[in-house]
Amino acid sequence: MACRRSVQMSDPAFERFECAPGLRLQAHERVAQIQHDNLIRRLDRVEEMMERLEKRLWFTVYGIVAVILSQGLQSILAAVP
């Protein structure tokens, strides 16, 4: 007796596969592979977000350094007649 996994038509990300008692190990391996692929995809997105955050952080650091240097230069120019 084979059972079919019901899939909503609005969710095309999942494929149908057989899950008969004899195919239980294969079904489990397939589900584990799907979960692993989703985890890898999420980790890739987190890495991309971290790279963007790091880029923003460096822009902020460079901006602060530029402001400090410009204030120092401005005070030097004000002191020298």
Phi, psi and omega in degrees: 000117180258137176248147179254139177284126181282135182232134176288142180292336181281353182242083184282000183288340182254139176260155175276146176210155182288145178224043177294160181305324179288339182258015185300316180296317178297319179296318179296317178297321179295315179296318179297320179294319178297315179296320179296316179299318178295321179296316178298318179298318178295319178297322177298318178295321178296319178297319178297318179295322179294322178296317178295320179295319178297320179297317178297319180299316179294323175298321178295315179299313179296324177295316179295317178298319179296319179295316180297315179295321180292323177293320177296316178296321179295319179291326176294317180293328179286330181282328181268119182283000000 
